[in-house]
Amino acid sequence: MSDHQKITDRIMAAVGGTKNVKTLNHCATRLRFTLADKTQFDIQRLEQMPEVLSAVNSGDESQVVIGANVTKYYAEITKNYHIREAGDGTKPSADYEKNILKRVLNAIVSIMAPIITVLIAGGMFKVVTGR
């Protein structure tokens, strides 16, 4: 059994096992789990592992921060545990469909944020120049 497999076994046990994991994805440094029961996500147990930099619950995701080697652990977990990847073409979850208002508001904020800084700068220019 390789070191990566031992570590991924410990990570999977700390997130509640295969039955608790709905989907798994990763970014540059984190494993991003969508869990059925977030109370089974054992942050203290994960943070005691030397390979894990930190563990975080963030919104709908439970994240395990590993660092640059995250792709090796991700590949090991998906290979050995046959966990579905997020965004693999399956039907969106009910939570995703319920949060349409949240997604629309996030889109509006993303569009308006850069414009607001320009409006503030224009207002400050007008105050300073007196025009």
Steps between C-alpha positions, in 0.01 A plus 500: 500500500650833394534802727245690292250219542550491878450876519192494278353222714543723805353802318197299387443372853513858631243626248253228593583227251390433145129499578523855638670644188261620227765649271869583504691766311829680546671829429871582512538424872174356636283193485141625485240257635123534477377293794163349584555569873742782578501411871716196416775728362762472778710817472715423805585152378594634155715782638698251710628337180840643399405491129189714557564873538145577618137397468211740439123492467410761240141529383390174343857369483729341752859567400824323589801722428794284392720721284675429172460119525121520492471340155675183621260463792201584279598233247554245777158569654307493172679180393462306825163627622317551167366836614310711251676817389313828532386621160507156340183563301256374760180681589549803729409444862179636652707744708650644182158545344359661817771764510413668171440834675841476664665428164320790329603742776861381480499566125364852550758576770781368278391732220440809715811486724745637239250768391453629855869584537489707179189686622667577834814624327291723274313642798823571686643671190189718477526598869870586476472702177171666592339433161 
